Amino acid sequence: HEGVLEAAAVGFAHEESGEAVRMFIVRKDPALTEETLMAYLREQLTGYKIPAEIVFRDELPKTNVGKVLRRELR
């Protein structure tokens, strides 16, 4: 989505489905909402890939070489 600067997805334990996807988003467009992004993702992804949760952050944790530290997002 054009309003997203960076994104990272991680799995987490989900009460109903066992495991689900949580997506962390750094916005390029401050007006981007969870509803707008979810509508976009529903159009672009198959059902099982759609995140159960979206979390907006100011930045993503990264290593010294710029890789996202997904373990810190879990």
DOVEX-17598 format. One record per residue: residue number from 1; residue in three letters; x negated, y, z of N, C-alpha, C in turn. Coordinates in steps of 0.02 Angstrom, whole numbers, plus 32768, in hexadecimal, padded with zeros to 4 digits. Layout:
<site><num>NUM</num><residuo>ALA</residuo><n_px>X</n_px><n_py>Y</n_py><n_pz>Z</n_pz><ca_px>X</ca_px><ca_py>Y</ca_py><ca_pz>Z</ca_pz><c_px>X</c_px><c_py>Y</c_py><c_pz>Z</c_pz></site>
...
# end
This chain:
<site><num>1</num><residuo>HIS</residuo><n_px>7FD5</n_px><n_py>7FC5</n_py><n_pz>8000</n_pz><ca_px>8000</ca_px><ca_py>8000</ca_py><ca_pz>8000</ca_pz><c_px>7FD3</c_px><c_py>803E</c_py><c_pz>8000</c_pz></site>
<site><num>2</num><residuo>GLU</residuo><n_px>7FE6</n_px><n_py>806F</n_py><n_pz>7FDA</n_pz><ca_px>7FBD</ca_px><ca_py>80AB</ca_py><ca_pz>7FD4</ca_pz><c_px>7FB4</c_px><c_py>80D2</c_py><c_pz>8014</c_pz></site>
<site><num>3</num><residuo>GLY</residuo><n_px>7FE0</n_px><n_py>80C7</n_py><n_pz>8046</n_pz><ca_px>7FDB</ca_px><ca_py>80EA</ca_py><ca_pz>8086</ca_pz><c_px>7FAF</c_px><c_py>80C8</c_py><c_pz>80B8</c_pz></site>
<site><num>4</num><residuo>VAL</residuo><n_px>7F90</n_px><n_py>8090</n_py><n_pz>80A4</n_pz><ca_px>7F65</ca_px><ca_py>8068</ca_py><ca_pz>80D1</ca_pz><c_px>7F1C</c_px><c_py>8075</c_py><c_pz>80BF</c_pz></site>
<site><num>5</num><residuo>LEU</residuo><n_px>7EF4</n_px><n_py>8086</n_py><n_pz>80F2</n_pz><ca_px>7EAD</ca_px><ca_py>808F</ca_py><ca_pz>80E8</ca_pz><c_px>7E89</c_px><c_py>804D</c_py><c_pz>80F1</c_pz></site>
<site><num>6</num><residuo>GLU</residuo><n_px>7E98</n_px><n_py>802A</n_py><n_pz>8128</n_pz><ca_px>7E7A</ca_px><ca_py>7FE9</ca_py><ca_pz>8137</ca_pz><c_px>7EAE</c_px><c_py>7FBB</c_py><c_pz>8156</c_pz></site>
<site><num>7</num><residuo>ALA</residuo><n_px>7EA3</n_px><n_py>7F7A</n_py><n_pz>814E</n_pz><ca_px>7ED1</ca_px><ca_py>7F49</ca_py><ca_pz>816C</ca_pz><c_px>7EAB</c_px><c_py>7F0A</c_py><c_pz>817E</c_pz></site>
<site><num>8</num><residuo>ALA</residuo><n_px>7EC2</n_px><n_py>7EE9</n_py><n_pz>81B3</n_pz><ca_px>7EA7</ca_px><ca_py>7EA8</ca_py><ca_pz>81C7</ca_pz><c_px>7EE0</c_px><c_py>7E7F</c_py><c_pz>81E2</c_pz></site>
<site><num>9</num><residuo>ALA</residuo><n_px>7EE0</n_px><n_py>7E3F</n_py><n_pz>81D2</n_pz><ca_px>7F15</ca_px><ca_py>7E12</ca_py><ca_pz>81EA</ca_pz><c_px>7EF5</c_px><c_py>7DDC</c_py><c_pz>8215</c_pz></site>
<site><num>10</num><residuo>VAL</residuo><n_px>7F17</n_px><n_py>7DCB</n_py><n_pz>824C</n_pz><ca_px>7F01</ca_px><ca_py>7D96</ca_py><ca_pz>8279</ca_pz><c_px>7F3D</c_px><c_py>7D6B</c_py><c_pz>828C</c_pz></site>
<site><num>11</num><residuo>GLY</residuo><n_px>7F30</n_px><n_py>7D2C</n_py><n_pz>829A</n_pz><ca_px>7F65</ca_px><ca_py>7D01</ca_py><ca_pz>82B3</ca_pz><c_px>7F6C</c_px><c_py>7D07</c_py><c_pz>82FE</c_pz></site>
<site><num>12</num><residuo>PHE</residuo><n_px>7FA8</n_px><n_py>7CFC</n_py><n_pz>8317</n_pz><ca_px>7FB3</ca_px><ca_py>7CFD</ca_py><ca_pz>835F</ca_pz><c_px>7FE9</c_px><c_py>7CCA</c_py><c_pz>8370</c_pz></site>
<site><num>13</num><residuo>ALA</residuo><n_px>7FE9</n_px><n_py>7CB3</n_py><n_pz>83AF</n_pz><ca_px>801B</ca_px><ca_py>7C83</ca_py><ca_pz>83C5</ca_pz><c_px>805F</c_px><c_py>7CA4</c_py><c_pz>83C7</c_pz></site>
<site><num>14</num><residuo>HIS</residuo><n_px>808F</n_px><n_py>7C84</n_py><n_pz>83A6</n_pz><ca_px>80D2</ca_px><ca_py>7C9F</ca_py><ca_pz>83A1</ca_pz><c_px>8102</c_px><c_py>7C6E</c_py><c_pz>83C1</c_pz></site>
<site><num>15</num><residuo>GLU</residuo><n_px>812E</n_px><n_py>7C87</n_py><n_pz>83EB</n_pz><ca_px>815C</ca_px><ca_py>7C5D</ca_py><ca_pz>8411</ca_pz><c_px>8188</c_px><c_py>7C31</c_py><c_pz>83E5</c_pz></site>
<site><num>16</num><residuo>GLU</residuo><n_px>81A2</n_px><n_py>7C4C</n_py><n_pz>83AF</n_pz><ca_px>81D1</ca_px><ca_py>7C27</ca_py><ca_pz>8385</ca_pz><c_px>81AF</c_px><c_py>7BFD</c_py><c_pz>834F</c_pz></site>
<site><num>17</num><residuo>SER</residuo><n_px>817F</n_px><n_py>7C19</n_py><n_pz>832D</n_pz><ca_px>8161</ca_px><ca_py>7BF6</ca_py><ca_pz>82F3</ca_pz><c_px>811F</c_px><c_py>7BD4</c_py><c_pz>8302</c_pz></site>
<site><num>18</num><residuo>GLY</residuo><n_px>8104</n_px><n_py>7BDC</n_py><n_pz>833E</n_pz><ca_px>80C4</ca_px><ca_py>7BBE</ca_py><ca_pz>834F</ca_pz><c_px>808A</c_px><c_py>7BEE</c_py><c_pz>8342</c_pz></site>
<site><num>19</num><residuo>GLU</residuo><n_px>8085</n_px><n_py>7C06</n_py><n_pz>8305</n_pz><ca_px>8052</ca_px><ca_py>7C37</ca_py><ca_pz>82F4</ca_pz><c_px>806F</c_px><c_py>7C68</c_py><c_pz>82C1</c_pz></site>
<site><num>20</num><residuo>ALA</residuo><n_px>805A</n_px><n_py>7CA6</n_py><n_pz>82C7</n_pz><ca_px>8073</ca_px><ca_py>7CDA</ca_py><ca_pz>8299</ca_pz><c_px>803A</c_px><c_py>7D0A</c_py><c_pz>828A</c_pz></site>
<site><num>21</num><residuo>VAL</residuo><n_px>8047</n_px><n_py>7D38</n_py><n_pz>825C</n_pz><ca_px>8015</ca_px><ca_py>7D69</ca_py><ca_pz>8247</ca_pz><c_px>8024</c_px><c_py>7DAC</c_py><c_pz>8267</c_pz></site>
<site><num>22</num><residuo>ARG</residuo><n_px>7FEF</n_px><n_py>7DCA</n_py><n_pz>8282</n_pz><ca_px>7FF2</ca_px><ca_py>7E0F</ca_py><ca_pz>829C</ca_pz><c_px>7FC3</c_px><c_py>7E37</c_py><c_pz>8270</c_pz></site>
<site><num>23</num><residuo>MET</residuo><n_px>7FDD</n_px><n_py>7E6E</n_py><n_pz>8254</n_pz><ca_px>7FB5</ca_px><ca_py>7E97</ca_py><ca_pz>8227</ca_pz><c_px>7FA4</c_px><c_py>7ED9</c_py><c_pz>824A</c_pz></site>
<site><num>24</num><residuo>PHE</residuo><n_px>7F64</n_px><n_py>7EEA</n_py><n_pz>8248</n_pz><ca_px>7F4C</ca_px><ca_py>7F2A</ca_py><ca_pz>8263</ca_pz><c_px>7F3F</c_px><c_py>7F59</c_py><c_pz>8229</c_pz></site>
<site><num>25</num><residuo>ILE</residuo><n_px>7F5A</n_px><n_py>7F95</n_py><n_pz>822E</n_pz><ca_px>7F57</ca_px><ca_py>7FC5</ca_py><ca_pz>81F7</ca_pz><c_px>7F39</c_px><c_py>8007</c_py><c_pz>820E</c_pz></site>
<site><num>26</num><residuo>VAL</residuo><n_px>7F0B</n_px><n_py>8021</n_py><n_pz>81E6</n_pz><ca_px>7EF3</ca_px><ca_py>8066</ca_py><ca_pz>81EE</ca_pz><c_px>7F13</c_px><c_py>808D</c_py><c_pz>81B5</c_pz></site>
<site><num>27</num><residuo>ARG</residuo><n_px>7F3A</n_px><n_py>80BF</n_py><n_pz>81C7</n_pz><ca_px>7F60</ca_px><ca_py>80E5</ca_py><ca_pz>8195</ca_pz><c_px>7F34</c_px><c_py>8118</c_py><c_pz>8171</c_pz></site>
<site><num>28</num><residuo>LYS</residuo><n_px>7F3E</n_px><n_py>811D</n_py><n_pz>8130</n_pz><ca_px>7F23</ca_px><ca_py>8155</ca_py><ca_pz>810A</ca_pz><c_px>7F57</c_px><c_py>818D</c_py><c_pz>810B</c_pz></site>
<site><num>29</num><residuo>ASP</residuo><n_px>7F96</n_px><n_py>8179</n_py><n_pz>8108</n_pz><ca_px>7FCF</ca_px><ca_py>81A8</ca_py><ca_pz>810A</ca_pz><c_px>7FEF</c_px><c_py>81A4</c_py><c_pz>814F</c_pz></site>
<site><num>30</num><residuo>PRO</residuo><n_px>7FE9</n_px><n_py>81D8</n_py><n_pz>8178</n_pz><ca_px>8006</ca_px><ca_py>81D6</ca_py><ca_pz>81BB</ca_pz><c_px>8051</c_px><c_py>81CE</c_py><c_pz>81BD</c_pz></site>
<site><num>31</num><residuo>ALA</residuo><n_px>8073</n_px><n_py>81D9</n_py><n_pz>8185</n_pz><ca_px>80BC</ca_px><ca_py>81D2</ca_py><ca_pz>8182</ca_pz><c_px>80D2</c_px><c_py>818A</c_py><c_pz>8176</c_pz></site>
<site><num>32</num><residuo>LEU</residuo><n_px>80A2</n_px><n_py>815D</n_py><n_pz>8168</n_pz><ca_px>80B3</ca_px><ca_py>8117</ca_py><ca_pz>815B</ca_pz><c_px>80D2</c_px><c_py>80F7</c_py><c_pz>819A</c_pz></site>
<site><num>33</num><residuo>THR</residuo><n_px>810C</n_px><n_py>80D7</n_py><n_pz>8191</n_pz><ca_px>812F</ca_px><ca_py>80B7</ca_py><ca_pz>81C9</ca_pz><c_px>812C</c_px><c_py>806C</c_py><c_pz>81C1</c_pz></site>
<site><num>34</num><residuo>GLU</residuo><n_px>8139</n_px><n_py>804A</n_py><n_pz>81F8</n_pz><ca_px>813B</ca_px><ca_py>8001</ca_py><ca_pz>81F8</ca_pz><c_px>8172</c_px><c_py>7FE8</c_py><c_pz>81C8</c_pz></site>
<site><num>35</num><residuo>GLU</residuo><n_px>81AB</n_px><n_py>800A</n_py><n_pz>81C7</n_pz><ca_px>81E2</ca_px><ca_py>7FF5</ca_py><ca_pz>819C</ca_pz><c_px>81CF</c_px><c_py>7FFB</c_py><c_pz>8152</c_pz></site>
<site><num>36</num><residuo>THR</residuo><n_px>81AF</n_px><n_py>8031</n_py><n_pz>813F</n_pz><ca_px>819A</ca_px><ca_py>803B</ca_py><ca_pz>80FA</ca_pz><c_px>8167</c_px><c_py>8006</c_py><c_pz>80E5</c_pz></site>
<site><num>37</num><residuo>LEU</residuo><n_px>8137</n_px><n_py>7FF9</n_py><n_pz>8111</n_pz><ca_px>8104</ca_px><ca_py>7FC8</ca_py><ca_pz>8102</ca_pz><c_px>8121</c_px><c_py>7F81</c_py><c_pz>80FE</c_pz></site>
<site><num>38</num><residuo>MET</residuo><n_px>814E</n_px><n_py>7F70</n_py><n_pz>812B</n_pz><ca_px>816E</ca_px><ca_py>7F2E</ca_py><ca_pz>812A</ca_pz><c_px>8196</c_px><c_py>7F24</c_py><c_pz>80EA</c_pz></site>
<site><num>39</num><residuo>ALA</residuo><n_px>81BA</n_px><n_py>7F57</n_py><n_pz>80D4</n_pz><ca_px>81E0</ca_px><ca_py>7F53</ca_py><ca_pz>8096</ca_pz><c_px>81B1</c_px><c_py>7F46</c_py><c_pz>805B</c_pz></site>
<site><num>40</num><residuo>TYR</residuo><n_px>8179</n_px><n_py>7F68</n_py><n_pz>805B</n_pz><ca_px>8147</ca_px><ca_py>7F5F</ca_py><ca_pz>8026</ca_pz><c_px>812C</c_px><c_py>7F17</c_py><c_pz>8027</c_pz></site>
<site><num>41</num><residuo>LEU</residuo><n_px>811B</n_px><n_py>7EFF</n_py><n_pz>8063</n_pz><ca_px>80FE</ca_px><ca_py>7EBC</ca_py><ca_pz>806A</ca_pz><c_px>8130</c_px><c_py>7E86</c_py><c_pz>8055</c_pz></site>
<site><num>42</num><residuo>ARG</residuo><n_px>8170</n_px><n_py>7E91</n_py><n_pz>8064</n_pz><ca_px>81A3</ca_px><ca_py>7E60</ca_py><ca_pz>8050</ca_pz><c_px>81A8</c_px><c_py>7E5B</c_py><c_pz>8004</c_pz></site>
<site><num>43</num><residuo>GLU</residuo><n_px>819B</n_px><n_py>7E91</n_py><n_pz>7FE2</n_pz><ca_px>819C</ca_px><ca_py>7E91</ca_py><ca_pz>7F98</ca_pz><c_px>815E</c_px><c_py>7E6F</c_py><c_pz>7F7B</c_pz></site>
<site><num>44</num><residuo>GLN</residuo><n_px>8126</n_px><n_py>7E74</n_py><n_pz>7F9F</n_pz><ca_px>80E5</ca_px><ca_py>7E5E</ca_py><ca_pz>7F83</ca_pz><c_px>80D1</c_px><c_py>7E18</c_py><c_pz>7F98</c_pz></site>
<site><num>45</num><residuo>LEU</residuo><n_px>80E7</n_px><n_py>7E00</n_py><n_pz>7FD2</n_pz><ca_px>80CF</ca_px><ca_py>7DC1</ca_py><ca_pz>7FEE</ca_pz><c_px>8105</c_px><c_py>7D8C</c_py><c_pz>7FF2</c_pz></site>
<site><num>46</num><residuo>THR</residuo><n_px>80EF</n_px><n_py>7D4D</n_py><n_pz>7FF3</n_pz><ca_px>811E</ca_px><ca_py>7D17</ca_py><ca_pz>8000</ca_pz><c_px>8130</c_px><c_py>7D17</c_py><c_pz>804A</c_pz></site>
<site><num>47</num><residuo>GLY</residuo><n_px>8168</n_px><n_py>7CFA</n_py><n_pz>805B</n_pz><ca_px>8184</ca_px><ca_py>7CFE</ca_py><ca_pz>809F</ca_pz><c_px>8155</c_px><c_py>7CED</c_py><c_pz>80D7</c_pz></site>
<site><num>48</num><residuo>TYR</residuo><n_px>812F</n_px><n_py>7CB6</n_py><n_pz>80D1</n_pz><ca_px>8105</ca_px><ca_py>7CA1</ca_py><ca_pz>8109</ca_pz><c_px>80C8</c_px><c_py>7CCE</c_py><c_pz>8113</c_pz></site>
<site><num>49</num><residuo>LYS</residuo><n_px>80B9</n_px><n_py>7CF9</n_py><n_pz>80E3</n_pz><ca_px>8080</ca_px><ca_py>7D26</ca_py><ca_pz>80E9</ca_pz><c_px>8093</c_px><c_py>7D6A</c_py><c_pz>8106</c_pz></site>
<site><num>50</num><residuo>ILE</residuo><n_px>80D3</n_px><n_py>7D77</n_py><n_pz>810D</n_pz><ca_px>80E9</ca_px><ca_py>7DB7</ca_py><ca_pz>8129</ca_pz><c_px>80DA</c_px><c_py>7DB9</c_py><c_pz>8173</c_pz></site>
<site><num>51</num><residuo>PRO</residuo><n_px>80B9</n_px><n_py>7DED</n_py><n_pz>818B</n_pz><ca_px>80A7</ca_px><ca_py>7DEF</ca_py><ca_pz>81D2</ca_pz><c_px>80E4</c_px><c_py>7DF5</c_py><c_pz>8200</c_pz></site>
<site><num>52</num><residuo>ALA</residuo><n_px>80DE</n_px><n_py>7DD5</n_py><n_pz>823A</n_pz><ca_px>8113</ca_px><ca_py>7DDA</ca_py><ca_pz>826C</ca_pz><c_px>810F</c_px><c_py>7E1C</c_py><c_pz>8291</c_pz></site>
<site><num>53</num><residuo>GLU</residuo><n_px>80D2</n_px><n_py>7E37</n_py><n_pz>8295</n_pz><ca_px>80C6</ca_px><ca_py>7E77</ca_py><ca_pz>82B8</ca_pz><c_px>8096</c_px><c_py>7EA2</c_py><c_pz>828F</c_pz></site>
<site><num>54</num><residuo>ILE</residuo><n_px>80A1</n_px><n_py>7EE3</n_py><n_pz>8294</n_pz><ca_px>8073</ca_px><ca_py>7F14</ca_py><ca_pz>8277</ca_pz><c_px>805F</c_px><c_py>7F42</c_py><c_pz>82B0</c_pz></site>
<site><num>55</num><residuo>VAL</residuo><n_px>801D</n_px><n_py>7F4C</n_py><n_pz>82B7</n_pz><ca_px>8001</ca_px><ca_py>7F77</ca_py><ca_pz>82EB</ca_pz><c_px>7FD9</c_px><c_py>7FAD</c_py><c_pz>82C8</c_pz></site>
<site><num>56</num><residuo>PHE</residuo><n_px>7FEA</n_px><n_py>7FEC</n_py><n_pz>82D4</n_pz><ca_px>7FC4</ca_px><ca_py>8024</ca_py><ca_pz>82B8</ca_pz><c_px>7F8C</c_px><c_py>8037</c_py><c_pz>82E8</c_pz></site>
<site><num>57</num><residuo>ARG</residuo><n_px>7F50</n_px><n_py>8041</n_py><n_pz>82CD</n_pz><ca_px>7F16</ca_px><ca_py>8055</ca_py><ca_pz>82F5</ca_pz><c_px>7EF3</c_px><c_py>808F</c_py><c_pz>82D3</c_pz></site>
<site><num>58</num><residuo>ASP</residuo><n_px>7ECB</n_px><n_py>80B3</n_py><n_pz>82FA</n_pz><ca_px>7EA4</ca_px><ca_py>80EA</ca_py><ca_pz>82DD</ca_pz><c_px>7E68</c_px><c_py>80CF</c_py><c_pz>82B6</c_pz></site>
<site><num>59</num><residuo>GLU</residuo><n_px>7E4D</n_px><n_py>8095</n_py><n_pz>82CC</n_pz><ca_px>7E16</ca_px><ca_py>8075</ca_py><ca_pz>82AA</ca_pz><c_px>7E14</c_px><c_py>802B</c_py><c_pz>82BC</c_pz></site>
<site><num>60</num><residuo>LEU</residuo><n_px>7DF1</n_px><n_py>8005</n_py><n_pz>8294</n_pz><ca_px>7DE9</ca_px><ca_py>7FBD</ca_py><ca_pz>82A0</ca_pz><c_px>7DA4</c_px><c_py>7FB2</c_py><c_pz>82BE</c_pz></site>
<site><num>61</num><residuo>PRO</residuo><n_px>7D9E</n_px><n_py>7F83</n_py><n_pz>82EE</n_pz><ca_px>7D5C</ca_px><ca_py>7F74</ca_py><ca_pz>830A</ca_pz><c_px>7D31</c_px><c_py>7F53</c_py><c_pz>82D4</c_pz></site>
<site><num>62</num><residuo>LYS</residuo><n_px>7CF2</n_px><n_py>7F67</n_py><n_pz>82D0</n_pz><ca_px>7CC6</ca_px><ca_py>7F4D</ca_py><ca_pz>829B</ca_pz><c_px>7C80</c_px><c_py>7F3E</c_py><c_pz>82B6</c_pz></site>
<site><num>63</num><residuo>THR</residuo><n_px>7C5D</n_px><n_py>7F12</n_py><n_pz>8292</n_pz><ca_px>7C18</ca_px><ca_py>7F03</ca_py><ca_pz>82A0</ca_pz><c_px>7BED</c_px><c_py>7F3C</c_py><c_pz>8286</c_pz></site>
<site><num>64</num><residuo>ASN</residuo><n_px>7BAC</n_px><n_py>7F37</n_py><n_pz>8293</n_pz><ca_px>7B7E</ca_px><ca_py>7F6B</ca_py><ca_pz>827B</ca_pz><c_px>7B7B</c_px><c_py>7F6F</c_py><c_pz>822F</c_pz></site>
<site><num>65</num><residuo>VAL</residuo><n_px>7B8C</n_px><n_py>7F38</n_py><n_pz>820E</n_pz><ca_px>7B8A</ca_px><ca_py>7F38</ca_py><ca_pz>81C4</ca_pz><c_px>7BCF</c_px><c_py>7F45</c_py><c_pz>81A6</c_pz></site>
<site><num>66</num><residuo>GLY</residuo><n_px>7C01</n_px><n_py>7F54</n_py><n_pz>81D0</n_pz><ca_px>7C42</ca_px><ca_py>7F69</ca_py><ca_pz>81B7</ca_pz><c_px>7C77</c_px><c_py>7F33</c_py><c_pz>81B1</c_pz></site>
<site><num>67</num><residuo>LYS</residuo><n_px>7C68</n_px><n_py>7EF5</n_py><n_pz>81C7</n_pz><ca_px>7C9C</ca_px><ca_py>7EC1</ca_py><ca_pz>81C5</ca_pz><c_px>7CCC</c_px><c_py>7ECA</c_py><c_pz>81FF</c_pz></site>
<site><num>68</num><residuo>VAL</residuo><n_px>7D0B</n_px><n_py>7EBB</n_py><n_pz>81F3</n_pz><ca_px>7D3E</ca_px><ca_py>7EC1</ca_py><ca_pz>8227</ca_pz><c_px>7D35</c_px><c_py>7E8A</c_py><c_pz>825B</c_pz></site>
<site><num>69</num><residuo>LEU</residuo><n_px>7D36</n_px><n_py>7E9D</n_py><n_pz>829B</n_pz><ca_px>7D30</ca_px><ca_py>7E6D</ca_py><ca_pz>82D2</ca_pz><c_px>7D76</c_px><c_py>7E54</c_py><c_pz>82E4</c_pz></site>
<site><num>70</num><residuo>ARG</residuo><n_px>7D8C</n_px><n_py>7E21</n_py><n_pz>82C0</n_pz><ca_px>7DD0</ca_px><ca_py>7E06</ca_py><ca_pz>82CA</ca_pz><c_px>7DD9</c_px><c_py>7DEA</c_py><c_pz>8310</c_pz></site>
<site><num>71</num><residuo>ARG</residuo><n_px>7DA5</n_px><n_py>7DCE</n_py><n_pz>832E</n_pz><ca_px>7DAB</ca_px><ca_py>7DB2</ca_py><ca_pz>8371</ca_pz><c_px>7DBF</c_px><c_py>7DE8</c_py><c_pz>83A4</c_pz></site>
<site><num>72</num><residuo>GLU</residuo><n_px>7DAC</n_px><n_py>7E26</n_py><n_pz>8398</n_pz><ca_px>7DBF</ca_px><ca_py>7E5C</ca_py><ca_pz>83C5</ca_pz><c_px>7E07</c_px><c_py>7E72</c_py><c_pz>83BA</c_pz></site>
<site><num>73</num><residuo>LEU</residuo><n_px>7E24</n_px><n_py>7E5E</n_py><n_pz>8383</n_pz><ca_px>7E6A</ca_px><ca_py>7E70</ca_py><ca_pz>8374</ca_pz><c_px>7E9B</c_px><c_py>7E3C</c_py><c_pz>8390</c_pz></site>
<site><num>74</num><residuo>ARG</residuo><n_px>7E82</n_px><n_py>7E01</n_py><n_pz>83A2</n_pz><ca_px>7EAE</ca_px><ca_py>7DCB</ca_py><ca_pz>83B9</ca_pz><c_px>7EC7</c_px><c_py>7DD7</c_py><c_pz>83FE</c_pz></site>
# end
